[in-house]
Amino acid sequence: MQVSQLPASADSRPQQIPAPEPLVEVTRGAITESRHRGHVVAVEPDGKIVAVLGAPDTVTFLRSSAKPHQAIPLIASGAADQFGFSEKEIALACASHSGEPIHTEVAASMLRKIGLGPEDLKCGTHEPFSPKTAGELREKGEKPHVLQNNCSGKHAGMLALALHLGAPTETYDQPGNPVQLAIGQTISQFSGIPIEDIAVGIDGCGVPVFGVTVKAMALMYARLVAPPAEFEESTREACKGIVAGMTRYPELIGGTTDRLDTELMRATEGSLVSKVGAEGVYTAGVMPCMEWPNGLGLALKIEDGDDHRARPTVVIESLNQLGVLNDESLEAVSRYAFFPVRNRSGEIVGEVRASFKLNRDTSEPR
């Protein structure tokens, strides 16, 4: 299907707010002081829901969880081959990286290969996610540069696709550019949602961001790790390339330290791809295995958007309940499973902990 433009915006009509479920409790002494609520769903590549909590039809933005799918046209079109992108460069195109030298060097390499420079990136600047790198900049009195933006690899990939398609590089970030139209078609294909029904907004880095149901997010990741046979061969091969890049170079997806995506992919030794999105979004694809022979997609949304204490806690508990984490991998990511609440003297006076049980569902695809 040819599309001349992406949908302008989400439906502005008042809608009923889906009911979230309590997922995380914050205790202080014997009292539950706060709760984080949200939605969790796991599906197989055919759309069958195998576990759920909350309202899987809740619509929210993918945010950075879209990045692996935004990179699919880069590979499937032949652009990555044309410019000789390496597996590391493919990984960085999918990353929300920490802005460390290992990331900026790869982003710079991508730009050199396509004959463009940092000034051509439209993602803007922000302080690097890496506390060490950010601290070094402050000590030197230097400002962050565009290659340290966590989306610089994604934007370099989009520029490469624009050149390959003969599209204007000056507007590669605009909804009507062939780059964004190709990405929109990919989101539609993997989510199973018609392009005209996908809500479109603008992400933090300035490019279109797509709003789909939490169930559709999970389906996108199930199909990423186990693409359907009816998908074109170029698309299936692109999925293989993205999964390989993400799992072989997890430090490029997040960072060298203290990044949930990186630590999960390291702990599971390449058996899943992990990708966070802003505002409490998380997605993962579990490769076909004994527990899930068809592969599995997991997606969740923390209703209040908490990325720091609620999201990692729910991620680890969900993967544990689904049998994805074994004793060793669970131990490797245990520090993300719950967090102590401390007083000003550093004494532990409570904790942040998971407080849910997924409903295992064997219903037909829906």
N, C-alpha and C positions, 0 to 999 in steps of 0.2 A: 504494500500500500504506500503510495506516495503522499507525503504530507508537506504542505508549503509553509506551515508555521505550527509552532507548539501552542497548546491551549494557553490562553492569556493568564488565567488565574483560577484558584479554587472557587467552587460554588459559594457565593456569598450569602445564600439563604440560611436562616437559622436552622440548625440541625440538633437532634437529640444527642447529648453527650453519652458515649458508651460507658458502661459501668466497669471501672477497673477493679482489680482484686488487690487486697493487701499483700505485699511481697516482702517487705523488709520492716523490721521493728528496731527502734532505737530505744534501748532501755537505760535507765539510771536507777540503780538500786533495784527495788522490787517493782518499779513502775515502768510501763511502756510510755515513753515520753513523746515519741513521734512515730509515724508510719509513712512509708513510701508505697504507693500503689501503682499498678500498671497492668500490662498485657504481655503474655508469653504464648508463643505458638511454635510447634515443630511440625513440619510436613515432609512428605516424600515427594519425589520429582513429578509424580502424577497428580499432585494436589491433595492427596489423602492426609488429613490431620491425624497425627499420632499422639500428640500431647497438646494441651491447651489450658490456659487460665486467663480469665478476663474476657475481653471482647476482641476476637481475632480480626473482625471487620473494621476495627478502628483505623481511620485514615490519618497518617502523619507523614512527614517528610523523611526521605531516606537519609538526607544529609550525606556525610562522608561514607556511609555504608554503600552508596551508589558507585564508589570509585572503581572497583573491579569491573563493573558492568559498563561504566563510562569508558573504560580502556578496551573493551571488546572490539569496537569498530576500528581502533588503531591497528589491531592485529589482523582482524578478519578482512579488512580492506586491502591489506598488503603494504600499508604505510610503514609498519615496524620493520618489515623486511627491506623495503626500499632504502631506509636510512640506516640499516644495520644495527638496530637496537639490540642490546644484549639482554639476557635474562634479568640482570640487575636493573636495567633501565625500564623493563616491563614492570618489575616489582615497584619501582618508585612511582610509576604512573598510577599505581593503585593505592599509594600511601597517604597516610596522615602523619608525616614524619616529624621528628623532633628538631630538625634544623641543625643537626650535628654535621661536622665536616664530611662524614661518610655519605650524607644525604646531598649536601650542596655540590659535592664533587660529581655525583652521578647526574644531578640536574644540569650542571654546566656541560657535562659530556653530551647529554641529549641535545642541548641547544647548539653546541658546536657541530654535531652531525647534521643538523637541519639548516645550518647556516644563519641562525638567528642568535640574538643575545638576550640577556636578562631584561633589557628595556622593552622587549616584545611581550613579556608576560604581563597579564592583566589581573593577577591574583592579589596584588597589594602586599603590604608588609605587616608583620606582627612580631612580637618578641618570640624567639624560639621556645618550643615546648620543653626543650632540655634545660633544666635549671643550671647545669654547668656552663653550657654555651651562653645562656642568657646572662649569667653572672660575669662571664669573661667579657662580654660586650659592655656591660655597665662599668666594669673596672677600667676598661680602655676608653670609656666615654664615647663609644661608637653606637650608632643606630643599627637596628636589624636591616638586612637587605632582602630583596625579593626572593632569592634562592632559599632563604631560611623559612619562608612561608611553607606551612605543612602541605600545601597543595601545589607546590612548584613543579613536581613531577607530573601531576595530572595535567597541568596547563601546558607543559612542554610537549606532552603527548598530544594534546588537542591542537597545538600549533603544527605538529608533524602531520596530523590527519588533514588539517586545512591545506597544507602544501600539497599533499598527495591527491586531494580531491580537486585542487585548483580553486579552492575557496579563498576569499579574502582573509588574510591573517589578521588584519586590523580589527575585524569584527568577529573573530572566532568564538568569542564569549557571548554573542548575542543569540537570542532564541531562534531567529530566522536564518542563521548561518547553517550551511550544510553539515558542519561538524555537530552542532547541537541537534539538528533534525535526525542525523544518523544515531546519535545517542538516545534520543527519545524513542526511536523505533526499537532499539535494543531493550530499553526498559519495558516497553510494551510487550515485546516478544517473551521476555523472561518472566514477567509478572503475570502474563495472561490477561492484562487489562487493555482494552482498546485505547489508543493514544488520545482520543478525544475525551476519554473519561479520567485521564490522569491529571491531577492538580499540578500546576507549575508555579514555582516561586523563584526567588533569586537567593542563592546560597551565600555564605559569608565571603567566598572567594570571587563572587561576581557572576558565576555561570548559572544556568537554570538548574533548579533542584526539583525533584519529582515527589509528589505526594501519592502514596498508595496505601493499601491496607497492610496491617502487620502480617497477616497471612500471606499476602503477595510478596512481601519482603522475604519471608522464609522460603517461599517457592522459588524466588530468584536465586537464592543460594543453593537450594537443592539441585536446581538445574545448572548452576555453575559447576558443581562438582560432578554431576551426572547428567550432562546435556542430553535431551531426548534425541532419538534416532532421526526424527523428522526435521531437526534443525540442519541447516546447510553444513557441509563438512568444514568450510572455512570458519564457521561460528564454533563448532565443536572443537576444532583445533585451537582456536583462540582461547577457549575455556581451559584447555590443557596447559597452554602457555602461561596463562595468568595464575592458575593453581600452582604450577611448578615454580614460578618466580616468587610468589608469596610464601610458599612453604620452605623453599631453599634459602631465602634471604629475609627471614622474619624481622631482622633488625632494621631493614629498610622500610618496612611497613609502619613500624612504630619508632623504636629507638633502641639504643644499646642497653638502657636500663629503665625500669619502672614504667613499662608500657604494656597494657593488658594484652593487646593483640600479639605482640612479640612473644611475651611469656607463654601464652597459650599455645601458639604454634610451635615454640621450642619444646614445651612440656609434652605435647602430643606427637612429636617427631614426624610432622608432616601429614598427620591423619585428618587434619581439619584446617580450613582457612577461617580466619577470624578478622572481623572488621567492625570497629566502633563507628558510630555516627553521633553528631552533637545532639544535645537535648535528650539524653537518656536513651538513645537508640543503640541497638547492638544486633549484629547478624553474624551467622556462622554457617559454613557448609561442612558437613561431615562426610568424608569419603566413604564409598561402599565398604562395609566391614561385616564382621560376624553378627554384630548387634543390629546393624542397619544395612542389609545387603543391597538395597536400592539406593543408598545414600540418603542424606537427611539435611534439611534446612531448618535453622533455628533463627527466630527473630523475637525481639522484645522491645518494649517501649516503657520507660519509667514516666508516669504521667506528669510528675512535676519537673521533669527534665534533668534530674540529678545525675551527673556523670561520675561522681567521685566516690560516694559511699554506697549508694543503692545499686547502680548499674553493675559494677564488678561483683558484688555479692550475689545478685540474681543470676548473672552469667555463670558463675562457678556452680551454684546450686542447681541450675537448670541442666547444665552439661553433666553434672554428677547424677541427677535423677534419671537422665536419659541413657546412662551407662557409657557415656563417651570418655569419661575420665576414670583411669584405674588408680590403684593405690599410689604408684609413683608419680603419675602426672598430677593427681590431686594434691599430693604433698608439695609438688613444685610450685603450685599456684595458690597454696593455702593462705598466703598473706592477703589475697584478694577476696577470700571467702567471708571474712568478717573483720570488723575493725573495733579496737577498744575505744571507749569513751574515757577520757582522762580529765582530771581536775588540773588546776593551775600548777600544782606541785608535781604533776606527772603520774599521780596515782590512778590506777584503773578504777573507775566508779560505775561503769556500765559497758554496753557493747552495741554494735550495729550487726544484726544477724538476719539471715533469711528466715522467713516465717510462712512458707507456702508449700503446697504439694501439688504438682501438676496433675491434671486429669488426663489419664491415658485413654485415648479415644481411637476406636477402630472403625469409625464411620467411613462411608464412601466419600470420594472427592466432592468438595463443595465450593 
